[in-house]
Amino acid sequence: MPVAATSAALVPLAFQSGGAAAANQTSATAATNAFGLNFESLLKIILTQLTYQDPLKPMDNFQFVSQLAQFSQIQQGQVMTDKLQALLVSQNTLQSTSLIGKVVDISANGGAGVISGTVSAITFQNGDPRLTIRTPSGQTINNIAPASITQVRGAN
């Protein structure tokens, strides 16, 4: 009875420490949510597979180790995805905060017009940066997505 590869994201690596272990906890939680299994369930599947194998044709050690290696690779891929996501959030934060004090143009009215203003504040909603700009006329516009910026200039 082969173990499904989708259960693979649940095997924690035994040789990790510190921040990597915390990242694995996050990916293990994500995998549990995605597949409805946890580490104990995976161990039960492997134990069941070993218990019910044909004694005249036991699973080859190479095959067993190969499955465990595949499980580890899938989990490492999930950890890498989590770390890349954290890096992306950090990069967005850095780029957004560098806009404070700069004059930006944003598209308005579905791209039919342009509004210029100085970025006066950055807020974050669910990790996504939102800009507040002050126009030359003194109007304050809040909750602007950085993607709507069409041009960035130095402060006047």
Secondary structure by P-SEA (a helix, b strand, c coil): cccccccccccccccccaaaaaaaaaaaaaaaaaccccaaaaaaaaaaaaaaccccccccaaaaaaaaaaaaaaaaaaaaaaaaaaaaaaaaaaaaaaaccbbbbbbcccccbbbbbccccccccccbbbbbbbcccccccccccccccccccccc
